[in-house]
Amino acid sequence: MTENKTTINEILKKQQNTRVIKIYQNKQEHNWTFVKFSNGKEKILDFPYKIGDSISKKQNDSIEYIFRDGETFKKNLLEEYRKFIQMKN
């Protein structure tokens, strides 16, 4: 339970304002699809981001907002984490 609480706190503590600048196959990671952000971070593509998407997440909020062509999409990071934990068990 402590690990879960720590992860939840990390999700809530995170603040991010960035843009998707590249989506690519990472040959060093078994050709998984990765996304690269303008803040220099890279991660496995876990959401259908598109190049040019703006991503915003405020501290103490579990929602990541994705802005694309005048539309706004919401990604609930705590809900995503809950699904991940359920799959693990």
N, C-alpha and C positions, 0 to 999 in steps of 0.2 A: 504493500500500500504506500510506503514511503516513496518508492520510485515513481508511482503514479502521481502523487502529490507534488513531487519535485518537477515532473514534466508539465503538469498543469500550471504550476507557478511560472515555469519558463515560457510557456505559451502566452500567458497573460502579461508577463513582463516585457515581452518582445515588442519593439516598435519598428515599423518599417515603412519607408516611402521610396519606391523604386520603380523601374520600368523594365520590361522584358526586352532584351536586345538581341538574343540569339536562342534558337532551338536547334539542337544537333544530336547526332548519334555519337556517343562516347565510346570509342573503340577500346579504351583501357578498362571500361566497365561493361564488358560483354555486349556492346552496342545498345545499351539502354538509352532511351531518349532523355536528354538533359535540357535544362533551361538555364540560361545565363542572364543575370540581372545587371542593371547599370551600377549597382553598388559593389559589383565584383563577385558576389556570391553565385554559386552554381549548385543545382540539386536535380535529382531525378524528377522528371515531369510527372506530377501527380494530379494535375488539373489541366484542362484543355486551354492553357495559356496560348496567346498568339503574340508574335513580335509586335511591339508597340503598346501592349497592355500596360497600364499604370496600376501599381499595386500599393495599397495603403492599409496599414494596420496600426491602430493607436494602442498605447500601453493600457493595460487593464481591460481590454476589449478582446473577446474571442473571435470576432468577425474580421476577416480579411476582405477588403473591398477591391474588386477588379473593375477598372474603368476601361471600356472599349467602345470606340465609335459612338459616343453618346449614350451608351448603355452602362448599367452598373450591375455587377454580379457579386453575390455574397458567398463567401466560403467560411463556414463555421469550423474553426480549427479544433475546438474541443470536441465537436461531433466527429470530425475526422479521426481524432485520437481515440475516441471511444470505439469506433468501428475497427480501428487497428488492433486495439486490445482484445476485442471480441474475436477477431480472426486468429490472434495468437493463441487464445485459449481453446 
